[in-house]
Amino acid sequence: MKKIIALVLLCLLIPLLVYSATIPSKRVLVVYYSRTGHNQLVAEALANKFNADLERLIDRKKRTGLFAFFIAGKDANTKQIGNIEPLKLNPKDYDTILIGGPAWNGHITPAVRAFLVRNDLSGKKIGLFGSCHFIGVEDALKEAAGLIYGAGNKKFPTLALKEEELKQETLTKKIDAFYSAMQYSE
Ligand SMILES: Cc1cc2nc3c(=O)[nH]c(=O)nc-3n(C[C@H](O)[C@H](O)[C@H](O)COP(=O)(O)O)c2cc1C
């Protein structure tokens, strides 16, 4: 009798295991631009928390040096669409996409703009993050939200950081709150 019960249980268990192994798990992608490393730090911490893949946006335009700094500000103000290197990963393969970068004069960077306008993100669960020195990141994240195709007036969870908040303990708390907000967002 015991053998029969064991056999029946095994017959039920095997299809269940096969089924669960073939269901694709919800995939998360963190896409970011970072000129001086702050958003890279945040993106890596997010990738760790969300068990996500990472895609760094590379702007082909020179963005280092004093002159380039001023040009970067002008490009952000005039809403330039950056010339970025091809992506290594395909956003279409992901259910959730977290997009981030620095605020430049209260705007998103040309690289992030290029990603947002060139990718159809409708139907994706989106989260936005970014950093600034003192002021402007909230405006930049609002601008990003407005560019997301198919978003309408939808609000996305955001993680807006000032550089002083990038210390381990504060950052962990803020990322935890962002993580919870993402669980409840559509
Ligand atoms: C062109 C340019 C414009 C910027 N404008 C602002 C700004 O308006 N307000 C602010 O607080 N920080 C501003 N910053 C600072 C960056 O937003 C901040 O250092 C950010 O954390 C950098 O992120 P990253 O290291 O990932 O590039 C600006 C930086 C650059 C290069």
Ligand as a Chemical Component Dictionary entry (heavy atoms), coordinates in Angstrom:
data_LIG
# 
_chem_comp.id                   LIG 
_chem_comp.type                 NON-POLYMER 
_chem_comp.pdbx_formal_charge   0 
_chem_comp.three_letter_code    LIG 
# 
loop_
_chem_comp_atom.comp_id 
_chem_comp_atom.atom_id 
_chem_comp_atom.alt_atom_id 
_chem_comp_atom.type_symbol 
_chem_comp_atom.charge 
_chem_comp_atom.model_Cartn_x 
_chem_comp_atom.model_Cartn_y 
_chem_comp_atom.model_Cartn_z 
_chem_comp_atom.pdbx_ordinal 
LIG C1  C1  C 0 25.879 69.000 -16.958 1  
LIG C2  C2  C 0 25.517 68.723 -15.536 2  
LIG C3  C3  C 0 24.448 69.378 -14.966 3  
LIG C4  C4  C 0 24.096 69.124 -13.633 4  
LIG N1  N1  N 0 23.024 69.760 -13.098 5  
LIG C5  C5  C 0 22.701 69.562 -11.799 6  
LIG C6  C6  C 0 21.584 70.243 -11.211 7  
LIG O1  O1  O 0 20.859 71.016 -11.853 8  
LIG N2  N2  N 0 21.347 70.034 -9.893  9  
LIG C7  C7  C 0 22.112 69.199 -9.130  10 
LIG O2  O2  O 0 21.835 69.079 -7.948  11 
LIG N3  N3  N 0 23.140 68.503 -9.676  12 
LIG C8  C8  C 0 23.454 68.671 -10.985 13 
LIG N4  N4  N 0 24.486 67.979 -11.549 14 
LIG C9  C9  C 0 25.189 66.996 -10.735 15 
LIG C10 C10 C 0 24.728 65.563 -11.004 16 
LIG O3  O3  O 0 23.332 65.470 -11.145 17 
LIG C11 C11 C 0 25.135 64.678 -9.837  18 
LIG O4  O4  O 0 26.502 64.827 -9.569  19 
LIG C12 C12 C 0 24.812 63.208 -10.098 20 
LIG O5  O5  O 0 24.780 62.540 -8.862  21 
LIG C13 C13 C 0 25.841 62.566 -11.001 22 
LIG O6  O6  O 0 25.521 61.233 -11.250 23 
LIG P1  P1  P 0 26.546 60.260 -11.971 24 
LIG O7  O7  O 0 27.765 60.206 -11.079 25 
LIG O8  O8  O 0 25.855 58.956 -12.046 26 
LIG O9  O9  O 0 26.889 60.840 -13.309 27 
LIG C14 C14 C 0 24.851 68.205 -12.868 28 
LIG C15 C15 C 0 25.932 67.540 -13.465 29 
LIG C16 C16 C 0 26.247 67.778 -14.783 30 
LIG C17 C17 C 0 27.388 67.045 -15.412 31 
# 
loop_
_chem_comp_bond.comp_id 
_chem_comp_bond.atom_id_1 
_chem_comp_bond.atom_id_2 
_chem_comp_bond.value_order 
_chem_comp_bond.pdbx_ordinal 
LIG C1  C2  SING 1  
LIG C2  C3  SING 2  
LIG C2  C16 DOUB 3  
LIG C3  C4  DOUB 4  
LIG C4  N1  SING 5  
LIG C4  C14 SING 6  
LIG N1  C5  DOUB 7  
LIG C5  C6  SING 8  
LIG C5  C8  SING 9  
LIG C6  O1  DOUB 10 
LIG C6  N2  SING 11 
LIG N2  C7  SING 12 
LIG C7  O2  DOUB 13 
LIG C7  N3  SING 14 
LIG N3  C8  DOUB 15 
LIG C8  N4  SING 16 
LIG N4  C9  SING 17 
LIG N4  C14 SING 18 
LIG C9  C10 SING 19 
LIG C10 O3  SING 20 
LIG C10 C11 SING 21 
LIG C11 O4  SING 22 
LIG C11 C12 SING 23 
LIG C12 O5  SING 24 
LIG C12 C13 SING 25 
LIG C13 O6  SING 26 
LIG O6  P1  SING 27 
LIG P1  O7  DOUB 28 
LIG P1  O8  SING 29 
LIG P1  O9  SING 30 
LIG C14 C15 DOUB 31 
LIG C15 C16 SING 32 
LIG C16 C17 SING 33 
# 
